[in-house]
Amino acid sequence: MNQPYPTPSAPRGPQDPAIAQAKNPVAAHPITSAAIFALVAASILCTLIVPIYAHITPKIGDWPFFYFYLLAYMPLVAIALWLATLLQRRLATPADGSAVSDAEVAQ
């Protein structure tokens, strides 16, 4: 059961835990959320737009451009998704700094 506030008519402020937890992290940081969306969307779309890399003629050594593009693209996707993960972790960190670090979770 929820305990009533000592003074129910008192205004609730941002220090109230119910209000602090109800804040959506995506709504709180729209630029960071847009950056995450752009990184993930670019990673997916640049693979799905086949005419970008479906060429044989610009050869690099003995490799057709298709293979070179995909081999060069995979590390870029890994870096982009790593950055998106870092940004997403930053969104999920509570404002009071009581986040549990990865080292504490591993123990």
Buried (B, 14 or more C-beta within 10 A) or exposed (E): EEEEEEEEEEEEEEEEEEEEEEEEBEEEBEEBBEBBEEBBEBBEEBBEEEEEBEEEEEEEEEEBBBBBBEEEBEEEBEEBBEEBEEBBEEBEEEEEEEEEEEEEEEE
